[in-house]
Amino acid sequence: MSIQPQPKTVLVLCTGNSCRSQMAEVILNHDLAGQVRALSAGTRPQPKVADGAIAALQAAGLPTAGLYPKDLNSLLDEAIDLVVTVCDNAKESCPIFPRPVSRIHLPFHDPHGEPLESFITVRDDIRARLVPAVIDALNL
């Protein structure tokens, strides 16, 4: 009987935690289930997750229950294995964590205020570029 390794914790950061980082969290948790535990947070969280982000995730059959913007400070005590910044602003204001942590920066277009098609394009871009980058960064 083999022991399953603990999933690696990935923190996806952006400014508002209402769109790109939320979609990235859901996609990573779905596509790399059992290998990673993805969390997301914002440096300045918005009041709610963007409707377009929810609709784009649901259109792909991905779960959206319980999504809400989280403040980065609420996650600083987590044992993070990898930090992914998905916007330049979050990269610039990324905090110092209590212990050394690997980081990658992979910016994505911000579709906020644009039609649903833009959210779907960003969702697909996240899936195409972020999932392989996380696999590579964590040697999965």
MIDREN-415477 format. One record per residue (C-alpha): y, z, x. Coordinates in steps of 0.05 Angstrom, whole numbers, plus 5000, padded with zeros to 4 digits. Layout:
BEGIN
YZX
...
# end
This chain:
BEGIN
500050005000
506549785032
512950175024
518649764996
524849815040
531050105009
535849564984
541949455028
548549644995
553749094994
560949244973
564948644949
572448764953
578348404925
585148604898
584248694823
576648754817
577348364753
574447684770
571547434836
568748104861
565848254792
562347574790
559847674861
557048364844
553148094785
550647474822
548347874884
544848394841
541347844802
539647344857
537747874910
534748384863
530748904902
533848684968
541048894956
544949364912
551749044902
557949424883
565049164874
571849484877
579149304883
584949534926
589249524862
584349494803
586549144739
585649474671
579649044652
574948494676
577747804661
575047484598
573746834636
569447204687
565347524632
564546844596
562646484661
557247004676
554546994605
554346224607
549546284666
545246794629
547647364674
548548084648
555648334637
554549004602
558249584634
562749184680
569549504693
574549484750
573450034801
578150324853
575850244924
577150984938
571751184888
566550844932
568451075002
562851595003
557551064989
552850875046
555350155053
551449665096
556049065088
563248975063
565048285036
572348125024
573347544976
580947484979
585747505037
589648095010
583448535007
581748325078
588548555103
588349215066
580849365077
580250105093
576850445150
570150705126
567251385147
562151025190
561850335223
560249785173
559149035181
564348605147
564847875128
570747515097
569146955048
575246765006
574446444938
579546124892
582646604842
581746284773
585646824736
589646514679
586045844686
581145524636
573845744633
571745134675
575445444734
571646094727
565045714723
566845314786
568445964823
562046294797
557945704824
561745724890
560246464897
552946344884
552645754933
556446074991
556146834983
548746934970
546646565034
552146915074
549647605052
542447415067
544647195136
549147795150
543748295130
537947905160
534147905094
# end
